[in-house]
Amino acid sequence: MSAIDVELPDENGTVWSVLVQDIDSGEVLLRHDPETVQDTASVGKIFLLHRLLVEVDAGTRTLEERVTRRPVEAIEDSGLWYLLQASELSLYDVAALIGAVSDNAATNTLGRVIGIPTVQEHTRALGYTASALDDIVRWPIPPGAPKTLSHANAAELVLFMSRLADGTDLSPASADTLRRWLGAGMDLSMVASAFDLDPLAHWGFDRGVWLLNKTGTISRVRADTGIVMSSTRRIAYAVLANWDRGADGRGPVLAAMRRIGEGIHAALAD
């Protein structure tokens, strides 16, 4: 029996991959098919940000380097850069936009600068073989291009978040930077909805909770992975749901994700 008991709806062909785990003790609070690979939409952008900071640590790139967004990279819907007049930003600002608002234009520009194959090789080198950033953001998706922006399973995302919490794989400064970018994430509609945080300003402890997370959203996907901390406990989670194309699975999935968040919130208080 898991410490968090939540019924996961399966209507609309919904498939789940879920893992909630105490970072320090390793206690599993909730597990449901954590090895199942899912379409994770924008979640895979974390691997792009991680690779950027590895290159900064290696001295081959600086966050002050400025890059220019090309017209073809200005994909709408997710993000802010496509609405801004400035076409040139620092790499730091590009990455901050990705962390805060999952910016598609910023993802495409940084993906070009770093190289998607480089990000994929880096991800595999870290030991993540079931998870990857598959492509830049394209719409419509042309023939021959990957059909998913990213894929992952809950087990590997929880491992990624646990290692980020401990500062593994990055210098202390770069680990702090990545945590800060993800801590600015404004999408609190999924697991994080249970914490009742201010979506525009929740860095540091708010109501006894400190959250950083990355989400992914398309019409048939909801994915949320992150780190939630109290003053005494650190929990990593990944909750991934895919449902049938054309079905409306959003309501039941979001309700279940909130219940998982409520369970995490209760576990932080134990």
N, C-alpha and C positions, 0 to 999 in steps of 0.2 A: 504494500500500500504506500503510495506517495504521500508526502507531507501535505501537498496541495491536491485536492480532489476536485477535478473539474470534468464535466461531461463535454466531450468535443463533438459537435454536430457533424453528421456525415451526409446530410441532404445536399442536393445539387452536385453529388459526386465529390464532396470535399475530402481532401487528403491532407493529413497533418504530419508535421515533423516538429517535435517539441522536446526541449530539454531546459530544465531550470536547476541550477546547481550552486551550492555554496562554494565560493572561490577558495576559501581557506581550508575548510574541512573536507571538501569533496562530496559532502552529503548531497544526494540527488533528491530534490524536492518534487519534481515532476518529470516524468519521462514518457514519451509516446513516439515510437518509431523514429528515434533521433538520427538513425543512419539513412532514412529515406531522403533522396535528393529531390529538391523542389525548385521550381522557378521562383527566384527571389527578387526579380525586378531590380530596384536600385541598391539593394543591400550590398552587392558586389563592389560598389564604389569604395568601400573600406579598403579593398586590396590596392586600389589605385593610390589612395592617400598614404597607405603604408609604404608602398614602393617609393613614392616621392620622398618621404622622410628618411628612408634607408639611403637614398642617393645624397640627401643633405648630410647625413651622418658620415658618408664616405668622402665628402668634400667635392663631389663631382657636380653639385648643384647647390644653389642658395635659394632661400625663400624670398629674397629680395629681387631675384631675376624677374623681369617683366616679359609678359607674353601678350600677343595680340590675337583676339578672337577673329576667326575668319567667318565671312557671312554664312557659309554652309554649316557652321557649328552652332548657330543660334537657334536651337530647338526650343519650342515654347512649352507651355504647361507647367513643368516643374522647374522652379528657380526664379531668379530675379534678373540675371545679367542680360537676358534678351530684352528687358524693359529699360535698361540703363543706356545712357549716352556713351559712356566710356567703353571703348573697345579694347583698351589695354589695361591690364591689372598685374600686380605682383603675383607670383606663384602662391604666396601665403594667402592673398585675398581670394584667388581662384579656389584654393582648397577649402577656405573658410566658407565660401558659398556652397560648396558641395556638402560639407558637414552640416551647415545650418538649414539649407533649403533644398538639398539634393539637386543642385543646379545642373540642368542638362547641358547648357552651353559651356559651363565651366568644366563639366566632365569630358565633353568632346575636345575642348582645347587642351586640357591636361592629358587626356588620352593620346592625343597626337604628339605632345611634347615628350611624354614618357615612352609611349608605344605600348599598345595593348598586348602584343606578344611578350614584351618584357615584363609586364605585370603578371601575365599568366605563368611565365617561367618562375618568377619570384614567388608566386603563390604556391606552386608545386614544391619549390625549394624549402618553403617553410613547413611542408608536410601536409598541406591541404590538397587532397587529391579528389575530393568530391565537391569542391567549391571553386568558383572562378568568376571573374569578370569576363564575359564572353565577347563583348563588342563595345563600341561607342553607342550613343543613343541615336537611333535612326527612326524616322517616321515620314512616310510609310517605309516598312522594312522591304528592301529590294530583294529580288530573287538571288539566292546564293549567299545572302548574309545570315548570320546566326539568328535563330528565331527568339532567343532569350537574351536579355541584357546581362543577366547573371544567373547562376545556379548555386545551390549549397544545400547542406543538411544541417540540422540543429546541432549535432555533436561538434562539427568543426567550427561553427560560429561561436558556440560557447567556449571552445578552446581558444579561439582568437580573442574573445573578450576577456577571458581569464588571464591570458598572457599580456594583454594590454593593461589590465589592472595592475599586474605585477611589474610592468615595464620591461618585459622580455622582448628581445629582438630589436629594440631601439635604444638610443641613448636616453638618459633621463629627460633631457630637454625635449627631444622629439616625441617621447611617450607622453609628456605633459601636453605638447602641442596637439597631438592626435586626440587625446582625451578632451581637450578644450574645444576642438572643432566639432566633435560628436556631441559634446555637452551643450552646444548651441542648437542642436536639432529641434526644429519647431513642430514636427509631426508627432503629437502626443495622442493620436487617435486610436491607438491599438492597445497593447499591453500597458503602456505608460498612461493611458487615460485614467487608470485606477488611482494614480497618485495625486490627482487634482492640482497639478503644478501649473504655473504660468507658462504657456508655450513660448512666449517671447523672452522670458528671463528666468531661467531656472538653474543657472550654474551655481554650484555650491549647495549647501543644505537649505531646503525649503520644506517646511512642515516635517522636518526630521528625515527627509529623503534627499539623496543626491543621485541624479540620473544622468547617464549619457547613453545615447542609442542611435541606431540607424534603421530606417524603415524602407520598405519597398512596396510600391502600389501600382498595379495595373488592373484592368477590369476583372480579372479572375484570380488575382493574387493579393494577399495581405501577408507581409513579413515584417517582423520586428525583432531586433536583437540588441542587447545592451548590457550595461552594468548598473545595478541599483545598490546603493549603500546607505546604511544607517551609521551611527557613531560606533557601532559594535559589530556590524556584519556586512559582508560584501557578497552579492549574489549576481551571477551571470545567467542570462537567459537568451533563448532563441525560440520564437514561436512562428512557424511558417505554415500557411494554409493556401492551397490551390483548389479551385473548383472548376466544374465543367465550363467550357467556353460557351457563352451565350446565356448561362444561368445567372441568377441574381443571388449569390451566396454571401453578399457583403454583411447584411444585418446579423445573421446567426454567427458568422465568424467574428465580427467585431465584439459581439456580446460575450462570446467565449473568451476572447483575448482579454477583455476587461476583467472577467472573473479570474483568469490566471494572474493578472496584475494585482487583484485584490488579495489573492493567496500569497503572492510575493510580499506585498505590503504587510500582511499579518505575520509572515515569517521573519521579517526584519525586526518586528517588535518582540519576538520571542526571546 
